[in-house]
Amino acid sequence: MKKRILFVCMALGLAIFSSSCSKTSGIEGDAEDALEKKLDKSINSSVSKIEKNKVFLSDSLCIFHVLTEVTSKLPFDIAPKYEYIYMINQNNAYESFSLLSDSVYMTKEEYEQDKKGKIYENVKYEDFIYNRAVQRINEEGNLVGDDSGKPVDLKLSLKTGLWELKSYMDEFGEASNEKYICVQGTGTSNDNVYSDYYSYLFVDSQCVSIKLAKYGINILNENTQCTLKIKDAKGEVLESKCYVDGSGCVNVHKTIDFGQKMMALLQQEGSLVGNIENYSSWGMGGVYQFKINIDGYNEASKFIK
């Protein structure tokens, strides 16, 4: 009788193990198939060699690093590297294929070093990688097999959204105990020099700041006045005269009426939409629009209180 019970337990254990393996190997096989199709569409005939290396695998995410060798007329061959992300989210398959200049994947050892003092310091490694993959797919990914360019808007897995935690530097150039949170968005204008750019939102214990930049260059003319407008979810527009400081930031103190209204908008989360009327650093006058995803603000703001 004991032998029979032991046999049943072993069989049940093998069944569970087999089910778990098939779930993981299933997504790996699907990811490889999708990657092959992506390579067929993306890689031209000048590629002489393709080497695929799986670097991360879970039951909902598979990441490959792809090395290609391109035959060229140069005295040496070119070997571009790519990162392919395959994700299952809400029963749909998504993918991203991009140059390996800013990898979503990092090793567990690298993560342990990187997370210290960050907003995700207490987040599990697997959850961190998954959240980074969601960000990448939202930025430049698509449904597997869909080349229509339709934007993807998956919900981030971390409660803090896209917000990052930073420290101000002290007089010796070292990180101080004074923290702030920041998040990156997009921007467009009718300025031919700066038709598109990045927008940045900073929040510390005293004020909210907005900065517009491209290639590391501040767009707004420093040490000048500007008009800041913010549109709320109801379509009502908040407006205030503000000052662009020497670092290209528009600062709004939390204590003033406009600052309190901005804080109320941040607490609603969603998207912060607005524009700034100012002369650019090139002397071009214009209205500079911005849109920033501020989801996760309420959780992220706890780190600066």
Helices and strands as residue ranges (DSSP letters): H 2-42, E 47-57, E 61-70, E 81-89, E 92-99, H 108-114, H 125-140, E 142-143, E 164-169, E 175-189, E 196-203, E 207-214, E 217-218, E 224-231, E 237-244, E 249-253, H 257-268, E 271-279, E 285-293, H 297-300, G 301-304
